[in-house]
């Protein structure tokens, strides 16, 4: 693992980051609603079709098309992140921000404490901000009663995993 921080403009999502993102998103060949109150997703968590219209229940996709759609989505997210992140980052820190933007959107990630603290050079504080992302569909995903079918335990555990990976890069 690189311990060198690199200018944001020179970074792109690593292969390990892409594999981690797609593993967390878990492939579905048919549109599903992953957590109660969420919008339909298909492939690797895609909420939009290639033409920009929202995924609808009943939509289907193949693995190759889902991978291509995710890559296109990531490229767009990376352009947005490079407009708001001014800090030099470790590859792992960058991969985690891209992963977060994929899940929550570039606007929310750019407005996040992770980006604000990174831009201020407070990298440990940036890492420790990931667990602030514990809600889905208005529910507190830290609470076991929200972990059942269509529950959101994964939202909480993913935030904790991001924090640990980020802290491990410091």
C-alpha positions in Angstrom: 0.0 0.0 0.0 1.4 3.4 -1.0 2.0 5.8 1.9 2.5 8.7 -0.5 -0.2 11.3 -0.9 -0.8 12.2 -4.6 -2.4 15.2 -6.2 -6.1 14.5 -6.8 -5.8 15.2 -10.5 -3.3 12.3 -10.9 -5.5 9.7 -9.2 -8.1 7.3 -10.6 -10.0 4.5 -8.9 -7.6 1.5 -8.4 -8.5 -2.0 -9.5 -8.8 -2.9 -5.8 -11.2 0.0 -5.3 -13.3 -1.1 -8.2 -13.4 -4.7 -7.0 -14.3 -3.6 -3.5 -17.1 -1.3 -4.8 -18.7 -3.9 -7.0 -18.4 -6.5 -4.2 -20.2 -4.2 -1.8 -22.9 -3.4 -4.3 -23.5 -7.1 -5.1 -24.7 -7.9 -8.6 -28.4 -8.3 -9.3 -29.6 -9.2 -12.8 -33.1 -7.8 -12.0 -34.0 -4.5 -10.4 -34.5 -4.7 -6.7 -35.2 -2.2 -3.9 -32.1 -2.9 -1.7 -33.3 -1.3 1.5 -36.8 -0.1 2.5 -37.4 3.3 1.1 -34.6 3.2 -1.5 -35.0 3.5 -5.2 -34.8 0.5 -7.6 -31.3 -0.6 -8.4 -29.9 -3.1 -10.9 -26.5 -4.5 -11.8 -24.0 -3.2 -9.2 -26.3 -0.7 -7.5 -27.1 1.3 -10.6 -30.1 3.6 -10.1 -30.0 5.0 -13.6 -30.2 3.3 -17.0 -27.6 4.1 -19.7 -29.9 6.7 -21.2 -30.1 8.6 -17.9 -33.7 7.5 -17.0 -34.2 5.9 -13.6 -34.1 2.2 -13.2 -37.6 0.7 -12.9 -38.7 -2.5 -11.3 -38.6 -5.2 -14.0 -35.4 -3.9 -15.6 -32.7 -6.6 -16.2 -29.0 -6.4 -17.0 -26.1 -8.7 -17.8 -22.8 -8.7 -15.9 -20.8 -7.2 -18.7 -23.3 -4.4 -19.2 -23.5 -3.8 -15.5 -19.7 -3.5 -15.2 -19.6 -1.1 -18.1 -22.4 1.0 -16.6 -20.6 1.1 -13.3 -17.4 2.1 -14.9 -19.1 5.0 -16.7 -20.8 6.1 -13.5 -17.5 6.0 -11.7 -15.8 8.1 -14.4 -18.5 10.8 -14.0 -18.2 10.6 -10.2 -14.4 11.0 -10.4 -14.7 14.2 -12.5 -17.1 15.7 -9.8 -14.8 14.7 -6.9 -11.8 16.3 -8.6 -13.7 19.6 -8.6 -14.3 19.6 -4.8 -11.3 17.7 -3.4 -8.2 19.9 -3.2 -6.1 17.7 -0.9 -3.4 15.3 -1.9 -4.6 11.8 -1.0 -3.4 8.3 -0.5 -4.8 5.9 -3.1 -6.9 4.2 -0.4 -8.4 7.6 0.7 -9.3 8.4 -2.9 -10.8 5.0 -3.6 -13.0 5.4 -0.5 -14.3 8.8 -1.6 -15.1 7.4 -5.0 -16.9 4.4 -3.3 -18.9 6.9 -1.1 -19.8 9.0 -4.1 -21.0 6.0 -6.0 -23.3 5.1 -3.1 -24.5 8.6 -2.0 -23.7 10.8 -5.0 -21.0 13.4 -5.8 -22.9 16.3 -4.3 -23.4 14.7 -0.9 -19.8 13.4 -0.9 -18.4 16.9 -1.8 -20.5 18.4 1.0 -19.3 15.8 3.5 -17.1 16.1 6.5 -14.7 13.6 4.9 -14.0 16.1 2.0 -13.9 19.2 4.3 -11.5 17.6 6.7 -9.3 16.2 3.9 -9.1 19.6 2.2 -8.1 21.1 5.6 -5.3 18.5 5.9 -7.1 16.8 8.8 -6.8 13.2 7.4 -7.6 11.3 10.6 -10.7 13.5 11.2 -11.7 12.8 7.6 -11.5 9.0 8.3 -13.4 9.3 11.5 -16.3 11.1 9.7 -17.3 8.0 7.7 -19.5 6.6 10.6 -21.6 9.8 10.4 -23.2 8.1 7.4 -25.5 5.7 9.3 -29.0 6.5 7.9 -30.9 5.0 5.0 -34.6 5.7 4.2 -34.9 7.8 7.4 -33.8 4.8 9.5 -30.8 4.6 11.9 -28.8 1.7 10.4 -26.8 1.3 13.6 -29.9 -0.1 15.3 -30.4 -3.9 15.2 -34.2 -3.5 14.7 -33.4 -2.0 11.3 -31.3 -5.0 10.1 -34.1 -7.4 9.0 -35.3 -8.0 5.5 -34.7 -5.0 3.4 -32.8 -3.7 6.4 -29.9 -1.3 6.3 -27.2 -3.0 8.4 -24.9 -3.0 5.4 -25.0 0.8 5.3 -23.7 1.0 8.8 -21.1 -1.8 8.4 -19.9 -0.2 5.1 -19.3 3.1 6.9 -17.3 1.4 9.6 -15.3 -0.5 7.0 -14.5 2.7 5.2 -13.4 4.3 8.4 -11.1 1.4 9.2 -9.6 1.2 5.7 -9.0 5.0 5.8 -7.4 4.9 9.2 -5.2 2.1 8.1 -3.8 4.3 5.3 -2.6 7.0 7.8 
